[in-house]
Amino acid sequence: MSRPLAWMLVVLLFGVFASAVGFVLRERAAAGKGMPPYSIYSHDARRGAAEAAYVLQRAGWTPVALTRRVQYTPARGLLILVQPEEDDDADETGGVSDNDAVAMLHWVERGNTLLVLSKKATGVHRALNVTPTEDATAEKQQFVRVHLDPELGTSFGYLRDIHTLSVGGKSILPVREGALPLWSINDMPGALVLRRGEGRVILVAAPSLATYNGLWERKDDQETLRDDNVLFLVNAAMLHSRDGKVYFDEYHHGFQSGGGFWGYLRYHGQHLLLAPLFLTIGAALWMWAVRLGPATPTPQTSETDAVDYASALARLYQQAGAHRRLARTLARGFLGALTGQLRLRRNALPAEILSAWRQHDPGPSGERLQALLRGVAELRKGDLSDQSLLHWSQGFDQFLQETQAAEHGRMGLKAKKRRKSV
């Protein structure tokens, strides 16, 4: 199998795997399968809070799921916490630790509102010293109508336009000084409003108000609103939401991450599902590293190529006139030294140089210079052998050295005569 074809097969397998996983997860999420109870991702009619988010969205607000602690987010306004998941590793059940509860209450004190719909005690209940009494006698969810406080009336904010309201079960809250009861069950509060700094905490002992069964009722295969329950969520959002957003706490339902695909796997502990992905990547790396075919020897280059190249280069230099250039350089250097010694112009003719030298030194050196000047003429032609070049080069150097030594001797004699005359 060729390498391009193998890579195409790997990419195809990876694409099929990713598409299948994405499709399955999307369908499971859309159906609310495997989601924690009372999460807005759960569509369970009895224990899913997706209906609360849907109702608020239809009413004009944007539901936002928080998968981090609220104090670490820019969330402001209304935060709804519905029956958080119990933590089996903690000493207390209820899903919200005492430390988290303190941080959430600090967030409330800055002018925000926390709506807790829970029939079990959480860290928030313990921090406020308001422990609910859970009604766990009935196996099947039974809805009972609550007694609305007549002193509040239907014009009060949270109960505006609410004439009847029913909740699943008879869970209640204790009487708390300074807390405002919204309704009661058997003369005990079923919902309380407590001021905390500049904000409020609303405690409701009925998570059913966020579920499909708590907001809708089916009669004769027709869907109708259950009393005025839906108005309670709408009124709370109208009073306390900001920027058109209502936040739902999903961090305490187990989505303690950035959400999405990784959050789903983290919640269910199904990280091993990524093993096929890593195996596919490993196979791709292996195919890239392993040779696909028999080994072939490295072709050897012939050394004669380098020799031929050097020979050709030498011939080019010879054809370019390097030999002739050297001869002319020797001639030009010798003439330059003579004209400088005789104080003549640099382009003086050989006859002028010879005449000036005989006036300067009328001895036998003139004959030697005349022979050397003939050599200069031969060098200018350039048609000389290597031996001739060496001969004339040595002759030029010897003549210049002797004349320079003689010149220094004459200058020394002149200096002695001056000292004697003085």
N, C-alpha and C positions, 0 to 999 in steps of 0.2 A: 504493500500500500504506500503510495507516495505521501510525502509530508503535507502538501496542501489539502489533499483529500482527507487525511487524518484530522487535520485541524478543522476542516468543515464539519466532520462528524462530531468532534468534541463540542463545537459551538452549537450544533443542532441539538445534541443531547442536553446540554446545559439550558438552552432556551426552552425545550420541552419540560424539563424539570421545574424551572422557575415559573413557567406559565401554569403548570398543574398546581404547584404549591400556592401561587397567588390566587388562582380561581377557587380552590378549596377553602382557603382562609377567608376570602371575601364572602363566599356563600355561608360559611359558618358564622361569620360576624353579622351578616345581614339577618340570619335566622336567630341570632342570639344564642347559638349553641356553645356550651362550655363556658359561658360568661358567669362571673360571680353574682350572687343574689343581690338585688337592689342596686345594681349598676345600671347606668343609662345605656350600656351596651347590651343589656339583657332585655329580651322582649317577652319574658315569661309573664303571663297574665297575672299571676298571683304574687310573684316575687321579683319582678323586673321593673326598673324605674325608667325604662325608655319612653313610656307613655307620658311621664311628666315633662321630659325634654321635648317631646313631640307637641304637647299641648301649648307649652310656652313658645315654641317656635311658630306655631300657627297663630298665636296671639301677638306676634311681632317682635319677640326677643330672640336673641341668638344664644343657644345653650353651648357652653364651653366646658369641656372635661379637663380637670386639673389632675395631672399625673405626678405632680410634685407637691411638697408642702406649700400651703398657701402663702406663708411668709416669704418664700423664695420666688414668688411670682409677682407680676405687676397687677394682679387681680384686685379690683376694688368694687364695692357695691354689695351684692347678695351672693352668699355661698350656701349651697344646699348640700347637706350631708344626710344620706338616707341609709339607715341601718348598716353601719360599716361592718366589714368582715371581721370575724373573731380571730384573734391571734392566739394560736395554740401554744406558742412559745412563751407568752407573757403570763405573769402571775394573775393578772386581771383580764377578763374577757370584755369584749366591746369594740375592739378594733382600733381605738384611739388611745395611745399611751398618755400618761400624765404629762410628760414633757411636750408632746404634740399639742395637748389640750391647752397648756399654758401659752404656747406660741400662737395658737389660734385665737385665744382670748385677747392677747396683745394686739393681734390684727383687728379684732372687733373694736377695741378701745380707740382705734384711730378713725372711727366713724363708719365702720362697716357693719354688716348684719350677717349673722350666722343662723341658718334655719336647720335644726336637727330633728329629723323624723326617725325616731328610734324608740322601740319599746324595751331595749336593753340598756343597761348602764354603760356609759362610755367614759373616757377620761374627761370629757366636757361636763358630764353630769357630776362626776366626783369633784371637779374643780369648783363647780357652782353649788355643791352640797345639795343637789336635787336628784335623788335616786328614784327612777321609775319602778313601779310594781307591775311586773309583766303578767298578762293574762295568758296562761298556757294550758288552760283547762280543756279547750275545744280543739280537737284535731282538725276539723274543717273550719275554714275562715268564715266567721259569722259577722255580719255588719250590724252595728247598733247605732241608733240615732243619739246624738249627744244633746246636752242641754246647753243652749247658747245663753250667755249672760244677758239678761234683759236690760241691765243698766247700760250696756254698751250700745245696743241698738244696731240696726242694719246700716247705719250711716258711718259707723266706726271703720277705720281704714282696713284692718285685716278681715273684717266681717261684712264689708260693704256688699249690699245686695244678696247676702246669704240669709236665707230663711230656714233651710234645713240642711243638716250636715251629718253624715254617718261615717263611722270608722270601723275597721276590721278588728274585733276584739275589744276587751274592756281594760286595757292597760291604762294606768293612771300615774299621776305625778303627785308628790306631796305638796302640801300648802307651804308656801314660802313667803316670808314677810318681804314686802317691797316688790313682789312679782305680781304681774297682772294676769289673771286667768282669762282665757278666751272662751272656753267651754268646759263643761264638767260631765262626769259619768258617775252616777251614784254619789252625788254630792262631793266628788273629789275632782281636782283639776285634770283635764285631759290635754291641755296646752297652756303654756306659760310664756309670758314675755318679760325678760329681765334686761334692765339697762346695764351696760358695761362701758364705762368711760363715755365716749361720744357715740358709741354704737349700741346695738341690741343683739340679744341672743333669744331666739324663739325655739322653745322646746315643745315638741309634739310627740306624744307617746303612741303614735300610729303611723308606721311607715307605709301603710296601705294607701295613704293619700297621694303617693307618688306612683302607684301601680295602675295597670289597666283596670283591674277589678274594682279598685277604689275610686276610679274616675268615671267608669262606664258600667252600664248594666244591660244585660241582654234579656229581653222579654219577647217571646214569640218570634224568635229569630230576628229581632230588630234591636239595634243598638241605640240606647238612650243614655243621657247623662245621669249619673247617680247623684240625686239631690243637687245641691249647689257646691259639691266638693271642689270642682275645678276652679271656682272663683277664689278659693283660698290661696292657691298658688299664684293666680293672676294678680290678686291684690298685693301679695307680698312682693312680687316682682315690680308692680307699679310703684310701690312705696320706696323700695330700696335698691333697685338695679341702677347701674350707671352705664352710660354709653351703649344702651340697648343690649347688654350682655347679662346672662345669668350663669353663674359658675356652679358646677357640680363636682364634688370631691370624689375623684376616682383613685386617689393615692391610697386611701384607707380601704379600698376594695381589692387591693393587690396589684394595681397597675402602677408600680413604683419605678417608673422609667419614663422615657419619652413617648411611650405609647406605641401604637402601630404594630408591625410584625414582630419586632423584638419584644415588646411589652406583652404580646399575646403568648409567645413562647416562654417568657420568664414567669408569667403567672401560672401556667400549666406545667412548668418544669420540663418542657419538651425540647431542650436545647439539642438533644441528639438528632433531631430532625435535620439539623444542618450537616450531619455527617455525610450524606450523599453529595452535598455541595462541595465539601472539602475533598471528598474522594475524586470528584470530577476535576477539580482544580489540580489535585495531585497527579491525576492521569495526564492532564494537559502538560504539566511541567515535565513529567517523565518522558512523554513523547517528544518534547522539545529537546531534552538532554540526551536521549538515547539515539544512536546512529541507526537510521532506517536503511539497512543494506550492508553488504560486505565492505570491509576496509580496502581502500585503494592506495598504492604507494604514491608518495609525493614525487612528482617529476623532477629529475635532476637536470640542472642546466650545465651546459658544456663550458669548461674553462677556456677553451679556445676563443669563445666569444669575447672575453675580456682582453685577450692578447690581440685579437684582430682589431678591437676597438682602439687599443693603445697605438697600434701600428698606423692605423688610419689617421688617428689624431696627429701623430708625428709627421706624416706626409702632408697633412693640412698645414701644419706650422711651417714646414719647409716650403710648401707652395706659396704660403702667405708672405715669404720674404724675411723670415726671422734671421737667417744667416746674413743677408744683405744689410738688415737693420743694425746688427751688431757691428759690422765693419764700418758703417757710416758713423755710428756712435763713437767708435775709437778715433776716427779721423777728426770728428768735430771736437772731441775732448782735447786732443793734442794741440790743434790749432788754437783753441780757446786758452790753453795754458801759455802758449807762446805769445799771443797777442797781449795777454795780461802782463806778462813779464816785460815785454818791450813797450808797453803802454800804447798799443795801437788799437784801432777800432776792431771789433770782434769779427767783422766780415771782410777783413783785409785779405788781399790776394796773396798766394804763396810767394810770388816774386817780391812783393813789398815786404813780406816777412823776412825773406832771405837777405834783401838789401839792408834792412834795419839791423839784422843780427850781425852782419859783417862790420857795420859801423860800431856796434856795441862790443863785439869781440872779433877782431880781425884775425884771430889765430886759426888753427886747423879745425876748430869746431864748426866752421862754416861749411866745410866739405861734408861733414857728417849730417848737418841739417839739410843740405841740398839732397842727400840720398833719402833722408826720412820724408822730405816733402814729396819725392817721387812715390814713396810708399803711400802717402796720403792720397795721391791721385789714383793709385791702384785700388785703395780701399773704397773710394767713392764709386768706382765702377761696380764693385760688389762681387765680381766673379773670382773669388779666392777660396782656397782650400782651408781646412782647419789649421794645418801647419803654418800656412802663410799668415793667418790671423794671429797665431801665437807668436810668430817671429816679429811681426811689426808691433805688436802690443808690448813685448819685452824691450824692443829698441826704443819705443816712445818713452817708456818708464825710465830706462837707464839714462837717456839723454836729459830728461827733465831733472832727474835727481842730481846728475853731475853739474848741470848748469846752476841749479839752485845752491849746491855746495860752494861752487866757485863764486857765486854772487855774494854769499855770506862771508867768504874769505876776503874779498875786495872791500866789503864794508868794514870789516875788522881792521884792515891796514889803514884805511882812511881815518878811522877813529884814533889809532895810535899816533898818526902824524899830527892830528889836531892837538893831542895832549902834549906832545913834545914842543910844538910851536908855542903853546901857552906857557 
